Amino acid sequence: MILVEILCATCAGCASTLLGHPLDTIKVHMQTNQNFHNPNAAAKSLLQQSSGNPLIFFRGIAPPLVNAILMNTVMFSVFQSVKEALPQNTAGALTAGVLSGVATAFFSTPADYVKIQSQLSGMDSASVFRQTVSERRNPLRLFRGHTANLGREGLFTMVYLGLYDRLLTNATGGGANYSLFQVAAVSSLTGGLAWVASYPFDTIKTVMQGSSITSTTTFRGAAEGLWKINGYKGFYKGCGASTGRAMLVTSIRMIVYEYVKSLF
């Protein structure tokens, strides 16, 4: 069964990453540059930097692709294992989601750090990794923003998988027979809700990880900086446009996951 989980999670992660990375690149530039007031402005600026080359939107995609295999395998496996060990109710599903997210964060924090540095600096992922690890010979710098990411992943997966599990179970009367349309509808809803709920943590994480490799930005420092510039709106900058992306990516992930799983 573990091989089936790995295969399903790999297919789901790769599909969602390839689809969502260009929109993620735009989101990162909006969160770290207060001069971009909408996605179109950020996209135009990126295209100007690359002389019209659309591949700039895929800059830094290597870490997320590798991370997709690890992260999705951990996320789905931990969720299923914990859920089966707990009472089969809403509290059990939500708890499984939180623990799944916390486990996932240990993979996504360093991958996100390399990805964001690559997206913002123009360096390739390997160069970012080498420079970060060689700086003061401290590989733990790859975990900058980990506190914010623990909050983001825990809250996100609690809603995304925990609520998804309960809604799908209720929609099918507790049975395992559900259509891909039901999967798409429920996962896009829970994915969107999860994204909005966890977005402030994501913004803080992005600011922390987007600062210079040689500098240090604390969780409190990033939060206070965002508040001083735009108040509570600073924590949700780019949320509207990226929520559509989140709904698309999360639904594609679950459709591919459930479809591949149904083949076995």
C-alpha positions in Angstrom: 0.0 0.0 0.0 2.9 2.4 0.7 4.0 2.1 -2.9 0.5 3.0 -4.1 0.5 6.0 -1.7 3.8 7.2 -3.0 2.7 6.8 -6.7 -0.6 8.6 -6.1 1.1 11.4 -4.1 3.8 11.8 -6.7 1.4 12.1 -9.6 -0.8 14.5 -7.6 2.1 16.7 -6.4 3.7 17.0 -9.8 0.5 17.9 -11.6 -0.4 20.5 -9.0 3.1 22.0 -9.0 3.4 22.3 -12.7 0.0 24.0 -12.9 0.4 26.3 -9.9 4.1 27.4 -10.0 3.7 30.3 -12.5 0.9 31.8 -10.3 3.0 31.2 -7.2 5.9 33.2 -8.7 3.5 36.1 -9.2 2.2 35.7 -5.6 5.7 35.8 -4.2 6.7 39.0 -6.0 3.4 40.7 -4.8 4.0 39.7 -1.2 7.6 40.9 -1.2 7.2 44.1 -3.3 4.6 46.6 -2.0 4.7 48.5 -5.4 2.8 45.7 -7.1 -0.9 46.3 -6.5 -2.3 43.5 -8.7 -1.2 40.3 -10.3 -1.0 41.9 -13.8 1.5 44.5 -12.7 3.7 41.8 -11.2 3.4 39.6 -14.3 4.3 42.4 -16.6 7.3 43.3 -14.5 8.6 39.7 -14.7 8.1 39.6 -18.4 10.0 42.8 -18.9 12.9 41.5 -16.8 13.1 38.4 -19.0 12.6 40.2 -22.3 9.3 38.5 -22.8 10.4 34.9 -21.9 7.5 33.1 -20.2 9.9 30.6 -18.7 10.6 33.2 -16.0 7.4 32.1 -14.3 8.9 28.7 -13.8 12.0 30.0 -12.2 12.7 28.0 -9.0 10.5 25.1 -9.9 13.0 22.4 -9.2 12.7 22.4 -5.3 8.9 22.3 -5.4 8.9 19.4 -7.8 11.2 17.4 -5.6 9.3 18.6 -2.6 6.0 17.6 -4.2 7.0 13.9 -4.1 8.2 14.0 -0.5 5.6 16.4 0.8 2.5 14.8 -0.7 3.7 11.3 0.3 4.2 12.5 3.9 1.0 14.6 3.9 -1.4 11.8 2.7 0.4 9.0 4.5 0.5 10.8 7.9 -3.1 12.0 7.5 -4.4 8.5 6.8 -2.4 6.8 9.5 -3.4 9.3 12.2 -7.0 9.4 11.1 -7.3 5.6 11.4 -5.8 5.7 14.9 -8.3 8.4 16.1 -12.1 8.4 16.5 -13.8 8.6 13.1 -15.4 12.0 13.7 -14.7 15.6 12.8 -12.3 16.2 15.7 -10.3 13.1 14.7 -10.1 14.2 11.0 -9.1 17.8 11.9 -6.4 16.6 14.4 -5.0 14.3 11.7 -4.9 17.3 9.4 -2.9 19.4 11.8 -0.4 16.7 12.5 -0.1 15.9 8.8 0.7 19.6 8.1 3.3 19.8 10.9 5.1 16.8 9.4 4.9 18.3 6.0 6.4 21.6 7.1 9.8 19.9 7.8 10.1 19.3 4.0 8.3 22.4 2.7 10.3 25.0 4.7 13.7 24.4 3.1 12.2 23.8 -0.3 10.2 27.0 -0.1 13.2 28.9 1.1 15.3 27.9 -2.0 12.3 28.4 -4.3 11.6 32.0 -3.0 15.3 33.0 -3.1 15.5 31.7 -6.6 12.3 33.5 -7.7 13.5 36.8 -6.3 17.2 36.8 -7.0 17.3 35.2 -10.4 19.8 32.6 -9.3 19.2 28.9 -10.0 18.1 26.7 -7.2 21.5 24.9 -6.9 23.3 28.2 -6.5 20.9 29.4 -3.8 21.4 26.1 -1.9 25.2 26.3 -2.1 25.3 29.9 -1.1 22.9 29.4 1.8 24.7 26.3 3.2 28.2 27.8 2.7 27.2 31.1 4.4 28.6 30.6 8.0 28.5 26.9 7.2 25.1 26.7 8.8 22.6 24.5 6.8 19.9 25.4 9.4 19.5 28.7 7.6 17.4 26.7 5.1 14.8 26.5 7.9 14.3 30.3 8.1 10.6 31.0 8.4 9.9 27.5 9.9 7.8 28.8 12.7 5.5 30.6 10.3 5.4 27.6 8.1 4.4 25.3 10.9 1.4 27.5 11.5 0.7 27.7 7.7 0.9 24.0 7.0 -0.9 22.9 10.2 -3.8 25.2 9.7 -3.9 24.6 5.9 -3.9 20.8 6.1 -6.4 20.8 9.0 -8.9 22.5 6.7 -7.9 21.1 3.4 -7.7 17.4 4.3 -9.6 17.3 7.6 -12.6 19.2 6.4 -12.4 17.5 3.0 -12.6 14.1 4.6 -15.6 14.9 6.6 -17.5 16.7 3.9 -16.9 13.9 1.4 -17.9 11.3 3.9 -21.1 13.1 4.7 -21.8 13.7 1.0 -21.6 10.0 0.2 -23.3 8.7 3.4 -20.0 7.3 4.7 -19.4 5.2 1.6 -16.3 5.1 -0.6 -18.1 5.5 -3.9 -17.8 9.1 -5.0 -17.3 10.8 -8.4 -14.4 12.9 -9.5 -16.9 15.8 -9.7 -17.6 15.4 -6.0 -13.9 15.3 -5.3 -13.3 18.4 -7.4 -16.2 20.3 -5.7 -15.3 19.5 -2.2 -11.5 19.8 -2.5 -11.8 23.2 -4.3 -14.0 24.5 -1.5 -11.8 23.2 1.4 -8.6 24.2 -0.5 -9.9 27.8 -0.9 -11.0 28.0 2.7 -7.7 26.6 3.9 -5.7 29.1 1.8 -7.6 32.1 3.2 -7.3 30.8 6.7 -3.5 30.2 6.5 -2.6 33.1 4.2 -1.3 35.5 6.9 1.2 32.8 8.0 2.2 32.4 4.3 2.8 36.1 3.9 5.0 36.2 7.1 6.9 33.2 5.9 7.5 34.6 2.5 8.8 37.9 3.9 11.1 36.0 6.2 12.4 33.7 3.5 12.6 36.5 0.9 15.0 38.6 2.9 18.7 38.6 2.0 20.6 35.3 2.5 23.0 37.1 4.9 20.3 38.9 6.9 17.9 37.7 9.5 14.2 38.5 9.7 12.3 37.2 12.7 8.6 36.2 12.8 7.8 39.2 15.0 9.9 41.5 12.8 8.2 40.4 9.6 4.7 40.7 11.2 5.4 44.2 12.6 6.8 45.3 9.3 3.7 44.2 7.4 1.4 45.8 9.9 3.2 49.2 9.7 3.0 49.3 6.0 -0.6 48.3 5.3 -2.2 47.2 8.6 -4.1 43.9 8.4 -4.3 44.3 4.6 -0.6 43.7 4.4 -1.1 40.1 5.6 -3.6 39.4 2.8 -1.9 41.1 -0.1 -2.4 39.0 -3.2 -4.8 36.7 -1.4 -7.8 37.3 -3.8 -6.0 36.3 -6.9 -4.0 33.5 -5.3 -7.1 32.0 -3.7 -8.3 31.1 -7.2 -5.0 29.5 -7.9 -5.2 27.6 -4.6 -8.7 26.3 -5.4 -7.5 25.1 -8.8 -4.3 23.5 -7.6 -5.8 21.8 -4.6 -8.7 20.4 -6.6 -6.3 19.1 -9.3 -4.1 17.5 -6.6 -7.1 15.6 -5.1 -8.6 14.6 -8.5 -5.2 13.1 -9.7 -4.7 11.5 -6.3 -8.1 9.9 -6.1 -8.1 8.9 -9.8 -4.7 7.2 -9.6 -5.7 5.5 -6.3 -8.9 4.2 -8.0 -6.8 2.3 -10.5 -5.5 -0.1 -7.8 
